[in-house]
Amino acid sequence: MTASVSATTELPALGAPVYLVLGEGINFRSRLESIDGDTFTVAAPLETAGPAAMAPGQQFDIFWAPPRTRVVLPTRLVAVSDEAPFRWRLAPTAEPRQSNRREFVRGGGGAAVQLTTEDDRRIEGALLDISEGGLRCWIDEPVALTPGDQLRATVRLGDSGEVALSGKVYTVRDAPHGDPGLHMVLTFHTEESLAQAIRLYVMTWEINERRRHHDGA
């Protein structure tokens, strides 16, 4: 039975960031757009292309990250808007739960990223955000990358210094809104020391974002 948003689910404030878990260890940052009875609407992730990227009926978890916890909500995709900017209407399929797992929160951005292909070609990019399970970057040059390609990435994470990551391309698409270049998502597995550095970087970014929004309120 579908849970009632109004009765059993305390969603975050409208406009707050939420994360859509669309693959093993993969999540995409979104935001809560509206609540309508037993359903709610989120912005379709920029990494999805067009209205056919996800089909109604598909189920996945979403989560959000209030201080010191993670709230996970299983959901079902009810409908997809038929024109840009795309929106997904979701319905809960179970009660929300607090989770002790480290669902990967994405954040940060702006740092230079150097990508290296298996044939040692170097590609310069800019970090859009990063988590323990992957990073998203902008590339301002034509490159022939496809999902599954193996890449090495080097990026500076603030005071944590420069880190090296090895992973595979999850998705590549044109930058949204008619902007130049490409957006690419690289997924990877991290050892605990590196995961800790990424968590610290994202946590610092989250704190700064909360301060910025508070100061601008």
N, CA, C and O of each residue as an XYZ file, in Angstrom:
868
protein
N       0.846     -1.187      0.000
C       0.000      0.000      0.000
C       0.883      1.240      0.000
O       1.905      1.274      0.686
N       0.506      2.238     -0.749
C       1.263      3.476     -0.798
C       1.049      4.282      0.468
O      -0.087      4.509      0.885
N       2.134      4.710      1.075
C       2.027      5.531      2.268
C       1.519      6.914      1.908
O       1.702      7.375      0.781
N       0.881      7.574      2.861
C       0.369      8.911      2.640
C       1.430      9.935      2.998
O       1.976      9.922      4.101
N       1.710     10.806      2.071
C       2.698     11.844      2.356
C       2.237     12.701      3.517
O       2.998     12.957      4.450
N       0.987     13.146      3.459
C       0.497     14.088      4.459
C       0.391     13.465      5.842
O       0.575     14.152      6.847
N       0.093     12.165      5.904
C      -0.169     11.531      7.195
C       1.073     10.927      7.830
O       1.209     10.974      9.053
N       1.969     10.370      7.059
C       3.041      9.578      7.651
C       4.443     10.026      7.277
O       5.414      9.549      7.865
N       4.571     10.919      6.325
C       5.891     11.263      5.817
C       6.164     12.749      6.038
O       5.473     13.608      5.489
N       7.168     13.034      6.838
C       7.569     14.425      7.036
C       8.681     14.743      6.045
O       9.861     14.526      6.318
N       8.283     15.256      4.905
C       9.249     15.607      3.884
C       9.990     16.881      4.280
O       9.504     17.648      5.112
N      11.158     17.109      3.693
C      11.858     18.367      3.985
C      11.108     19.554      3.384
O      10.104     19.381      2.694
N      11.596     20.739      3.649
C      10.944     21.948      3.145
C      11.007     21.994      1.626
O      11.935     21.459      1.020
N      10.025     22.630      1.019
C      10.041     22.804     -0.432
C      11.324     23.514     -0.849
O      11.751     24.479     -0.216
N      11.931     23.019     -1.927
C      13.194     23.565     -2.393
C      14.420     22.924     -1.779
O      15.541     23.179     -2.219
N      14.219     22.085     -0.756
C      15.360     21.447     -0.090
C      15.956     20.367     -0.986
O      15.239     19.755     -1.778
N      17.258     20.128     -0.869
C      17.868     19.069     -1.677
C      17.438     17.679     -1.218
O      17.342     17.411     -0.020
N      17.184     16.813     -2.171
C      16.955     15.388     -1.926
C      17.837     14.629     -2.915
O      18.325     15.193     -3.894
N      18.027     13.353     -2.640
C      18.934     12.547     -3.449
C      18.183     11.308     -3.924
O      17.556     10.608     -3.129
N      18.251     11.044     -5.225
C      17.537      9.935     -5.847
C      18.530      8.812     -6.103
O      19.506      8.994     -6.832
N      18.284      7.654     -5.507
C      19.209      6.523     -5.600
C      18.789      5.674     -6.798
O      17.890      4.840     -6.693
N      19.449      5.896     -7.937
C      19.034      5.267     -9.192
C      19.945      4.125     -9.612
O      19.779      3.578    -10.702
N      20.893      3.757     -8.780
C      21.782      2.645     -9.081
C      22.580      2.290     -7.853
O      22.587      3.037     -6.874
N      23.253      1.153     -7.893
C      24.045      0.707     -6.759
C      25.161      1.708     -6.478
O      26.076      1.884     -7.283
N      25.066      2.360     -5.320
C      26.074      3.339     -4.960
C      25.974      4.642     -5.726
O      26.850      5.498     -5.601
N      24.905      4.815     -6.531
C      24.760      6.002     -7.364
C      23.543      6.789     -6.907
O      22.450      6.236     -6.782
N      23.731      8.073     -6.659
C      22.577      8.917     -6.419
C      22.732     10.217     -7.187
O      23.837     10.629     -7.539
N      21.602     10.846     -7.433
C      21.583     12.096     -8.165
C      20.886     13.146     -7.320
O      19.822     12.914     -6.747
N      21.515     14.299     -7.260
C      20.972     15.400     -6.468
C      19.756     15.991     -7.174
O      19.768     16.196     -8.388
N      18.715     16.261     -6.404
C      17.507     16.872     -6.922
C      16.999     17.854     -5.868
O      17.740     18.229     -4.959
N      15.748     18.267     -5.987
C      15.149     19.117     -4.967
C      13.643     18.855     -4.933
O      13.038     18.460     -5.930
N      13.064     19.083     -3.773
C      11.629     18.893     -3.600
C      10.896     20.099     -4.168
O      11.119     21.230     -3.737
N      10.014     19.850     -5.146
C       9.336     20.937     -5.846
C       7.947     21.236     -5.273
O       7.579     22.399     -5.105
N       7.173     20.174     -4.972
C       5.804     20.396     -4.492
C       5.295     19.133     -3.821
O       5.841     18.046     -4.011
N       4.229     19.297     -3.025
C       3.556     18.169     -2.367
C       2.078     18.293     -2.696
O       1.485     19.362     -2.553
N       1.486     17.181     -3.141
C       0.085     17.195     -3.557
C      -0.582     15.933     -3.040
O      -0.569     14.899     -3.708
N      -1.172     16.018     -1.840
C      -1.850     14.853     -1.282
C      -0.875     13.730     -0.989
O       0.056     13.893     -0.201
N      -1.094     12.580     -1.630
C      -0.266     11.404     -1.397
C       0.930     11.323     -2.333
O       1.638     10.316     -2.330
N       1.172     12.342     -3.126
C       2.323     12.342     -4.025
C       3.115     13.632     -3.835
O       2.637     14.593     -3.232
N       4.323     13.631     -4.358
C       5.143     14.831     -4.329
C       5.991     14.864     -5.591
O       6.163     13.846     -6.262
N       6.512     16.020     -5.903
C       7.233     16.213     -7.162
C       8.658     16.661     -6.878
O       8.907     17.506     -6.018
N       9.597     16.068     -7.632
C      10.998     16.462     -7.551
C      11.479     16.844     -8.949
O      10.898     16.448     -9.960
N      12.552     17.620     -8.974
C      13.168     17.960    -10.252
C      13.872     16.737    -10.812
O      14.597     16.056    -10.087
N      13.668     16.448    -12.095
C      14.388     15.341    -12.720
C      15.881     15.664    -12.717
O      16.260     16.796    -13.020
N      16.731     14.701    -12.385
C      18.174     14.979    -12.375
C      18.655     15.445    -13.738
O      18.173     14.978    -14.771
N      19.606     16.367    -13.735
C      20.139     16.870    -14.992
C      20.786     15.760    -15.817
O      20.869     15.858    -17.041
N      21.250     14.692    -15.134
C      21.925     13.615    -15.856
C      20.968     12.742    -16.665
O      21.414     11.984    -17.527
N      19.672     12.833    -16.407
C      18.705     12.069    -17.186
C      18.316     12.879    -18.402
O      18.200     14.103    -18.331
N      18.118     12.218    -19.490
C      17.882     12.909    -20.766
C      16.447     12.705    -21.219
O      16.071     11.604    -21.621
N      15.648     13.753    -21.157
C      14.313     13.706    -21.716
C      13.327     12.954    -20.851
O      13.700     12.382    -19.827
N      12.066     12.953    -21.259
C      11.016     12.348    -20.452
C      11.047     10.834    -20.441
O      10.417     10.229    -19.574
N      11.750     10.192    -21.362
C      11.720      8.733    -21.458
C      12.842      8.063    -20.683
O      12.978      6.841    -20.745
N      13.651      8.826    -19.956
C      14.778      8.242    -19.245
C      14.321      7.311    -18.133
O      14.981      6.311    -17.852
N      13.203      7.626    -17.501
C      12.612      6.778    -16.477
C      11.146      6.580    -16.824
O      10.506      7.476    -17.373
N      10.615      5.405    -16.505
C       9.235      5.097    -16.850
C       8.399      5.001    -15.588
O       8.877      4.495    -14.572
N       7.151      5.479    -15.628
C       6.266      5.318    -14.480
C       6.189      3.854    -14.044
O       6.157      2.944    -14.873
N       6.161      3.653    -12.745
C       6.151      2.314    -12.174
C       7.489      1.892    -11.597
O       7.547      1.005    -10.745
N       8.580      2.527    -12.059
C       9.887      2.182    -11.515
C       9.986      2.636    -10.065
O       9.449      3.677     -9.687
N      10.685      1.832     -9.256
C      10.798      2.115     -7.835
C      12.254      2.325     -7.454
O      13.147      1.660     -7.981
N      12.483      3.244     -6.546
C      13.824      3.525     -6.048
C      13.687      4.291     -4.743
O      12.612      4.794     -4.417
N      14.777      4.376     -4.006
C      14.800      5.135     -2.764
C      15.170      6.582     -3.046
O      15.910      6.878     -3.985
N      14.646      7.474     -2.224
C      15.197      8.813     -2.141
C      15.645      9.016     -0.697
O      15.182      8.322      0.209
N      16.542      9.966     -0.493
C      16.890     10.312      0.885
C      17.230     11.774      0.972
O      17.554     12.418     -0.025
N      17.151     12.289      2.177
C      17.591     13.647      2.457
C      18.410     13.608      3.740
O      18.403     12.621      4.476
N      19.109     14.699      3.984
C      20.167     14.651      4.992
C      20.035     15.789      5.990
O      20.780     16.766      5.913
N      19.082     15.676      6.943
C      19.106     16.644      8.041
C      20.368     16.416      8.878
O      21.025     15.385      8.731
N      20.713     17.360      9.749
C      21.952     17.190     10.520
C      21.990     15.876     11.290
O      21.032     15.501     11.965
N      23.114     15.193     11.173
C      23.465     14.006     11.967
C      22.624     12.775     11.644
O      22.616     11.834     12.438
N      21.914     12.739     10.515
C      21.163     11.538     10.174
C      20.900     11.516      8.677
O      21.219     12.467      7.963
N      20.319     10.430      8.216
C      19.825     10.311      6.849
C      18.417      9.730      6.938
O      18.190      8.762      7.664
N      17.484     10.306      6.215
C      16.118      9.786      6.157
C      15.899      9.201      4.768
O      16.049      9.897      3.764
N      15.543      7.916      4.714
C      15.388      7.193      3.454
C      13.909      6.890      3.240
O      13.226      6.425      4.153
N      13.422      7.154      2.036
C      12.019      6.922      1.703
C      11.919      6.123      0.414
O      12.294      6.632     -0.643
N      11.423      4.878      0.465
C      11.171      4.131     -0.774
C      10.020      4.782     -1.551
O       9.006      5.161     -0.966
N      10.184      4.906     -2.861
C       9.181      5.588     -3.669
C       8.931      4.850     -4.978
O       9.697      3.974     -5.379
N       7.834      5.232     -5.631
C       7.496      4.753     -6.965
C       7.282      5.957     -7.865
O       6.654      6.936     -7.462
N       7.802      5.885     -9.076
C       7.608      6.965    -10.044
C       6.192      6.862    -10.613
O       5.825      5.862    -11.231
N       5.410      7.917    -10.391
C       4.015      7.925    -10.832
C       3.880      8.533    -12.225
O       3.151      8.003    -13.064
N       4.571      9.633    -12.473
C       4.434     10.317    -13.751
C       5.662     11.172    -14.001
O       6.356     11.585    -13.071
N       5.919     11.431    -15.288
C       7.018     12.291    -15.727
C       6.418     13.404    -16.569
O       5.621     13.142    -17.469
N       6.795     14.641    -16.285
C       6.290     15.742    -17.096
C       6.760     15.575    -18.537
O       7.800     14.968    -18.793
N       5.985     16.118    -19.475
C       6.280     15.871    -20.890
C       7.018     17.019    -21.557
O       7.158     17.035    -22.780
N       7.492     17.980    -20.772
C       8.279     19.060    -21.356
C       9.265     19.577    -20.315
O       9.050     19.445    -19.110
N      10.349     20.168    -20.807
C      11.378     20.706    -19.921
C      10.876     21.984    -19.248
O      10.088     22.716    -19.847
N      11.315     22.273    -18.010
C      12.185     21.431    -17.176
C      11.414     20.241    -16.628
O      10.319     20.400    -16.091
N      11.984     19.047    -16.764
C      11.263     17.828    -16.425
C      11.092     17.679    -14.917
O      11.973     18.030    -14.131
N       9.942     17.153    -14.543
C       9.613     16.890    -13.140
C       9.150     15.452    -13.002
O       8.495     14.918    -13.897
N       9.484     14.827    -11.891
C       9.017     13.484    -11.586
C       8.036     13.551    -10.418
O       8.328     14.145     -9.380
N       6.875     12.937    -10.603
C       5.914     12.831     -9.508
C       6.074     11.457     -8.862
O       6.016     10.433     -9.543
N       6.274     11.442     -7.557
C       6.593     10.222     -6.819
C       5.553      9.957     -5.751
O       4.902     10.876     -5.255
N       5.404      8.679     -5.402
C       4.538      8.277     -4.295
C       5.331      7.362     -3.366
O       6.023      6.465     -3.845
N       5.251      7.562     -2.057
C       5.924      6.649     -1.136
C       5.359      5.240     -1.242
O       4.160      5.071     -1.460
N       6.199      4.238     -1.092
C       5.751      2.842     -1.075
C       5.944      2.199      0.288
O       5.561      1.045      0.483
N       6.531      2.922      1.233
C       6.743      2.414      2.589
C       6.985      3.603      3.498
O       7.099      4.740      3.041
N       7.061      3.325      4.793
C       7.344      4.389      5.748
C       8.784      4.868      5.592
O       9.662      4.073      5.258
N       9.039      6.147      5.828
C      10.431      6.609      5.848
C      11.171      6.000      7.033
O      10.560      5.642      8.040
N      12.469      5.887      6.907
C      13.272      5.319      7.995
C      14.564      6.114      8.122
O      15.085      6.648      7.143
N      15.060      6.178      9.331
C      16.382      6.734      9.533
C      17.400      5.650      9.261
O      17.193      4.487      9.608
N      18.490      6.030      8.647
C      19.475      5.047      8.221
C      20.835      5.390      8.795
O      21.243      6.551      8.809
N      21.535      4.363      9.269
C      22.911      4.527      9.729
C      23.914      4.304      8.609
O      25.108      4.549      8.780
N      23.426      3.835      7.455
C      24.315      3.691      6.305
C      24.747      5.066      5.828
O      24.031      6.051      6.012
N      25.903      5.127      5.222
C      26.385      6.395      4.703
C      25.922      6.545      3.253
O      26.715      6.439      2.318
N      24.592      6.800      3.084
C      24.153      7.091      1.733
C      24.971      8.276      1.223
O      25.209      9.243      1.946
N      25.384      8.183      0.002
C      26.383      9.118     -0.496
C      25.758     10.469     -0.805
O      25.000     10.611     -1.764
N      26.085     11.460      0.019
C      25.638     12.830     -0.226
C      26.634     13.514     -1.141
O      27.843     13.446     -0.918
N      26.127     14.168     -2.164
C      26.985     14.872     -3.108
C      27.042     16.336     -2.766
O      26.054     16.918     -2.318
N      28.191     16.932     -2.976
C      28.324     18.356     -2.734
C      29.639     18.870     -3.276
O      30.397     18.145     -3.921
N      29.894     20.146     -2.997
C      31.139     20.756     -3.427
C      31.089     21.174     -4.884
O      30.023     21.224     -5.498
N      32.236     21.467     -5.413
C      32.317     21.857     -6.815
C      33.257     23.028     -7.026
O      33.593     23.755     -6.091
N      33.673     23.195     -8.266
C      34.516     24.305     -8.646
C      35.978     23.950     -8.829
O      36.711     24.676     -9.500
N      36.417     22.833     -8.240
C      37.830     22.457     -8.342
C      38.146     21.938     -9.740
O      37.278     21.412    -10.437
N      39.400     22.098    -10.131
C      39.847     21.535    -11.406
C      39.917     20.014    -11.302
O      40.313     19.469    -10.271
N      39.531     19.340    -12.377
C      39.596     17.877    -12.462
C      40.433     17.511    -13.683
O      40.219     18.036    -14.775
N      41.373     16.618    -13.489
C      42.125     16.090    -14.622
C      41.761     14.618    -14.799
O      41.943     13.805    -13.893
N      41.250     14.297    -15.967
C      40.853     12.936    -16.300
C      41.900     12.333    -17.220
O      42.436     13.014    -18.094
N      42.187     11.062    -17.022
C      43.146     10.354    -17.870
C      42.500      9.069    -18.357
O      42.021      8.264    -17.557
N      42.487      8.875    -19.680
C      41.892      7.686    -20.268
C      42.874      6.517    -20.214
O      44.032      6.681    -19.831
N      42.395      5.338    -20.602
C      43.250      4.147    -20.582
C      44.420      4.269    -21.550
O      45.460      3.646    -21.338
N      44.268      5.066    -22.613
C      45.386      5.276    -23.545
C      46.175      6.543    -23.212
O      46.887      7.083    -24.059
N      46.038      7.015    -21.949
C      46.813      8.140    -21.404
C      46.484      9.491    -22.033
O      47.300     10.412    -21.987
N      45.312      9.613    -22.612
C      44.873     10.935    -23.055
C      44.379     11.707    -21.840
O      43.657     11.161    -21.006
N      44.765     12.977    -21.737
C      44.364     13.805    -20.614
C      43.250     14.757    -21.019
O      43.280     15.365    -22.088
N      42.264     14.868    -20.131
C      41.101     15.711    -20.375
C      40.929     16.615    -19.164
O      40.889     16.139    -18.030
N      40.828     17.909    -19.402
C      40.642     18.858    -18.309
C      39.147     19.103    -18.095
O      38.378     19.210    -19.050
N      38.756     19.189    -16.825
C      37.363     19.452    -16.497
C      37.247     20.254    -15.225
O      38.252     20.636    -14.625
N      36.013     20.511    -14.810
C      35.735     21.241    -13.574
C      34.725     20.444    -12.755
O      33.716     19.978    -13.285
N      35.000     20.292    -11.474
C      34.137     19.512    -10.591
C      32.810     20.230    -10.386
O      32.772     21.421    -10.075
N      31.708     19.476    -10.567
C      30.378     19.986    -10.258
C      29.947     19.529     -8.872
O      29.419     20.328     -8.099
N      30.162     18.267     -8.547
C      29.961     17.761     -7.195
C      30.600     16.383     -7.084
O      30.982     15.776     -8.085
N      30.710     15.899     -5.838
C      31.397     14.640     -5.588
C      30.769     13.955     -4.389
O      30.235     14.621     -3.502
N      30.829     12.638     -4.354
C      30.424     11.845     -3.197
C      31.414     10.701     -3.055
O      32.362     10.584     -3.832
N      31.184      9.854     -2.050
C      32.045      8.686     -1.867
C      31.930      7.699     -3.015
O      32.806      6.853     -3.200
N      30.856      7.800     -3.787
C      30.633      6.826     -4.846
C      30.823      7.332     -6.254
O      30.778      6.547     -7.201
N      31.037      8.649     -6.419
C      31.183      9.156     -7.771
C      31.365     10.661     -7.785
O      31.196     11.333     -6.767
N      31.708     11.173     -8.938
C      31.800     12.619     -9.129
C      31.136     13.000    -10.440
O      31.003     12.191    -11.358
N      30.727     14.253    -10.496
C      30.150     14.819    -11.711
C      31.004     16.009    -12.092
O      31.309     16.859    -11.255
N      31.392     16.069    -13.358
C      32.243     17.176    -13.785
C      31.797     17.693    -15.138
O      31.090     17.021    -15.889
N      32.237     18.919    -15.425
C      31.967     19.587    -16.688
C      33.231     19.551    -17.528
O      34.323     19.839    -17.039
N      33.077     19.196    -18.790
C      34.202     19.108    -19.721
C      33.952     20.074    -20.864
O      32.914     20.017    -21.524
N      34.904     20.957    -21.094
C      34.739     21.997    -22.115
C      35.546     21.654    -23.369
O      36.284     22.489    -23.891
N      35.398     20.425    -23.838
C      36.054     20.049    -25.089
C      35.360     18.802    -25.622
O      34.840     18.005    -24.841
N      35.345     18.622    -26.937
C      34.710     17.424    -27.492
C      35.535     16.181    -27.169
O      36.722     16.120    -27.491
N      34.923     15.212    -26.549
C      35.611     13.972    -26.206
C      34.699     12.795    -26.537
O      33.474     12.905    -26.488
N      35.314     11.682    -26.870
C      34.562     10.467    -27.202
C      34.580      9.555    -25.984
O      35.405      8.646    -25.893
N      33.666      9.800    -25.051
C      33.523      8.969    -23.861
C      32.161      8.299    -23.891
O      31.171      8.910    -24.292
N      32.111      7.042    -23.469
C      30.861      6.304    -23.424
C      30.743      5.604    -22.082
O      31.756      5.303    -21.452
N      29.512      5.339    -21.633
C      29.340      4.619    -20.370
C      30.134      3.311    -20.357
O      30.118      2.543    -21.318
N      30.827      3.083    -19.240
C      31.655      1.888    -19.090
C      33.134      2.137    -19.318
O      33.962      1.313    -18.929
N      33.489      3.267    -19.944
C      34.901      3.581    -20.137
C      35.597      3.739    -18.791
O      35.025      4.296    -17.854
N      36.821      3.253    -18.693
C      37.622      3.389    -17.480
C      38.410      4.697    -17.530
O      39.010      5.033    -18.551
N      38.400      5.434    -16.409
C      39.116      6.704    -16.327
C      39.813      6.810    -14.978
O      39.404      6.190    -13.996
N      40.872      7.609    -14.955
C      41.482      8.040    -13.706
C      41.211      9.535    -13.555
O      41.267     10.288    -14.528
N      40.919      9.949    -12.339
C      40.608     11.356    -12.087
C      41.464     11.862    -10.937
O      41.664     11.172     -9.938
N      41.962     13.072    -11.097
C      42.699     13.749    -10.039
C      41.987     15.052     -9.737
O      41.693     15.831    -10.644
N      41.703     15.295     -8.437
C      40.959     16.486     -8.051
C      41.434     16.936     -6.675
O      41.773     16.110     -5.827
N      41.457     18.250     -6.456
C      41.851     18.801     -5.160
C      40.599     19.046     -4.328
O      39.678     19.738     -4.762
N      40.575     18.463     -3.113
C      39.427     18.574     -2.224
C      39.753     19.508     -1.066
O      39.919     19.056      0.067
N      39.844     20.773     -1.334
C      40.072     21.745     -0.279
C      41.312     21.435      0.534
O      42.372     21.146     -0.020
N      41.174     21.495      1.875
C      42.288     21.253      2.773
C      42.741     19.798      2.784
O      43.822     19.492      3.286
N      41.924     18.892      2.233
C      42.310     17.478      2.182
C      43.372     17.220      1.127
O      43.967     16.143      1.092
N      43.612     18.206      0.264
C      44.637     18.063     -0.753
C      44.148     17.335     -1.986
O      42.951     17.112     -2.163
N      45.091     16.970     -2.833
C      44.777     16.331     -4.103
C      44.559     14.840     -3.909
O      45.326     14.177     -3.210
N      43.498     14.310     -4.537
C      43.204     12.880     -4.446
C      43.134     12.294     -5.850
O      42.792     12.986     -6.809
N      43.462     11.017     -5.956
C      43.412     10.287     -7.230
C      42.354      9.201     -7.132
O      42.300      8.466     -6.146
N      41.517      9.102     -8.148
C      40.393      8.172     -8.175
C      40.402      7.403     -9.486
O      40.743      7.953    -10.533
N      40.029      6.139     -9.427
C      39.889      5.316    -10.627
C      38.478      4.772    -10.673
O      37.975      4.242     -9.682
N      37.842      4.904    -11.824
C      36.473      4.433    -11.930
C      36.043      4.284    -13.367
O      36.870      4.216    -14.277
N      34.726      4.232    -13.564
C      34.202      4.091    -14.918
C      33.108      5.120    -15.166
O      32.425      5.573    -14.248
N      32.968      5.467    -16.427
C      31.971      6.451    -16.835
C      30.577      5.857    -16.652
O      30.278      4.771    -17.147
N      29.731      6.595    -15.928
C      28.350      6.158    -15.736
C      27.439      6.765    -16.793
O      26.586      6.078    -17.357
N      27.621      8.051    -17.059
C      26.813      8.704    -18.082
C      27.552      9.933    -18.596
O      28.332     10.552    -17.873
N      27.295     10.273    -19.848
C      27.823     11.486    -20.475
C      26.687     12.115    -21.272
O      25.982     11.427    -22.010
N      26.514     13.428    -21.118
C      25.458     14.104    -21.881
C      25.836     15.552    -22.071
O      26.705     16.078    -21.376
N      25.175     16.195    -23.021
C      25.387     17.620    -23.227
C      25.038     18.380    -21.954
O      24.121     17.999    -21.228
N      25.770     19.453    -21.688
C      25.436     20.315    -20.571
C      24.016     20.857    -20.765
O      23.615     21.147    -21.891
N      23.251     20.994    -19.666
C      21.858     21.432    -19.802
C      21.740     22.914    -20.130
O      22.715     23.663    -20.084
N      20.513     23.314    -20.463
C      20.151     24.714    -20.673
C      20.911     25.358    -21.840
O      21.050     26.580    -21.897
N      21.399     24.529    -22.766
C      22.105     25.064    -23.906
C      23.524     25.521    -23.621
O      24.156     26.144    -24.473
N      24.034     25.218    -22.428
C      25.404     25.603    -22.086
C      26.394     24.764    -22.893
O      26.065     23.655    -23.314
N      27.598     25.281    -23.112
C      28.590     24.506    -23.869
C      29.154     23.358    -23.041
O      29.025     23.330    -21.817
N      29.777     22.420    -23.732
C      30.481     21.349    -23.041
C      29.598     20.171    -22.680
O      28.451     20.072    -23.116
N      30.163     19.274    -21.866
C      29.520     18.030    -21.473
C      29.483     17.917    -19.951
O      30.325     18.479    -19.250
N      28.495     17.183    -19.460
C      28.473     16.760    -18.071
C      28.738     15.248    -18.052
O      28.106     14.490    -18.788
N      29.664     14.830    -17.215
C      30.001     13.404    -17.122
C      29.962     12.975    -15.663
O      30.416     13.704    -14.781
N      29.417     11.788    -15.412
C      29.429     11.176    -14.087
C      30.385     10.002    -14.108
O      30.266      9.105    -14.942
N      31.336     10.014    -13.182
C      32.308      8.932    -13.003
C      32.022      8.258    -11.677
O      31.950      8.929    -10.647
N      31.859      6.943    -11.683
C      31.624      6.198    -10.451
C      32.877      5.448    -10.051
O      33.682      5.063    -10.899
N      33.037      5.239     -8.735
C      34.236      4.577     -8.238
C      33.973      4.007     -6.851
O      32.972      4.331     -6.214
N      34.884      3.155     -6.393
C      34.878      2.634     -5.029
C      36.066      3.242     -4.304
O      37.138      3.402     -4.887
N      35.878      3.583     -3.027
C      36.922      4.264     -2.278
C      37.312      3.484     -1.034
O      36.466      2.880     -0.374
N      38.598      3.501     -0.722
C      39.058      3.007      0.567
C      38.612      3.982      1.657
O      38.268      5.129      1.374
N      38.624      3.512      2.905
C      38.063      4.305      3.988
C      38.776      5.648      4.159
O      38.122      6.658      4.418
N      40.092      5.676      4.021
C      40.803      6.936      4.215
C      40.389      7.976      3.170
O      40.222      9.154      3.488
N      40.225      7.531      1.929
C      39.800      8.445      0.871
C      38.335      8.825      1.047
O      37.958      9.980      0.846
N      37.501      7.840      1.428
C      36.088      8.140      1.671
C      35.944      9.173      2.778
O      35.082     10.049      2.706
N      36.783      9.075      3.799
C      36.729     10.034      4.894
C      37.095     11.437      4.415
O      36.472     12.416      4.826
N      38.093     11.539      3.556
C      38.480     12.846      3.011
C      37.339     13.450      2.200
O      37.082     14.651      2.283
N      36.650     12.613      1.412
C      35.528     13.114      0.611
C      34.383     13.541      1.512
O      33.760     14.577      1.277
N      34.093     12.736      2.564
C      33.028     13.103      3.491
C      33.318     14.439      4.165
O      32.427     15.275      4.312
N      34.572     14.636      4.576
C      34.942     15.890      5.220
C      34.758     17.061      4.263
O      34.251     18.115      4.648
N      35.170     16.871      3.028
C      35.023     17.920      2.017
C      33.548     18.272      1.811
O      33.187     19.448      1.781
N      32.689     17.241      1.668
C      31.264     17.492      1.435
C      30.614     18.089      2.680
O      29.772     18.979      2.567
N      30.997     17.609      3.871
C      30.439     18.143      5.106
C      30.768     19.633      5.253
O      29.913     20.433      5.633
N      32.015     19.991      4.948
C      32.405     21.400      5.009
C      31.589     22.223      4.026
O      31.150     23.329      4.341
N      31.388     21.679      2.835
C      30.567     22.362      1.830
C      29.136     22.543      2.328
O      28.557     23.617      2.164
N      28.541     21.474      2.954
C      27.179     21.566      3.461
C      27.058     22.656      4.521
O      26.106     23.436      4.509
N      28.020     22.708      5.433
C      27.996     23.725      6.486
C      28.048     25.122      5.873
O      27.305     26.017      6.277
N      28.929     25.296      4.901
C      29.034     26.608      4.249
C      27.763     26.973      3.496
O      27.362     28.137      3.474
N      27.121     25.967      2.872
C      25.873     26.226      2.168
C      24.772     26.642      3.137
O      24.009     27.563      2.847
N      24.680     25.962      4.299
C      23.660     26.327      5.288
C      23.894     27.747      5.801
O      22.945     28.510      5.982
N      25.154     28.095      6.035
C      25.465     29.448      6.490
C      25.085     30.469      5.431
O      24.543     31.529      5.744
N      25.374     30.144      4.165
C      25.070     31.075      3.088
C      23.564     31.297      2.979
O      23.106     32.430      2.830
N      22.785     30.195      3.057
C      21.333     30.339      2.965
C      20.781     31.087      4.182
O      19.856     31.890      4.062
N      21.362     30.812      5.357
C      20.913     31.494      6.574
C      21.205     32.981      6.477
O      20.357     33.802      6.828
N      22.391     33.339      6.007
C      22.754     34.748      5.895
C      21.919     35.462      4.849
O      21.679     36.665      4.943
N      21.471     34.691      3.830
C      20.674     35.310      2.775
C      19.191     35.321      3.053
O      18.414     35.901      2.295
N      18.784     34.667      4.168
C      17.348     34.587      4.487
C      16.799     35.946      4.935
O      15.612     36.062      5.241
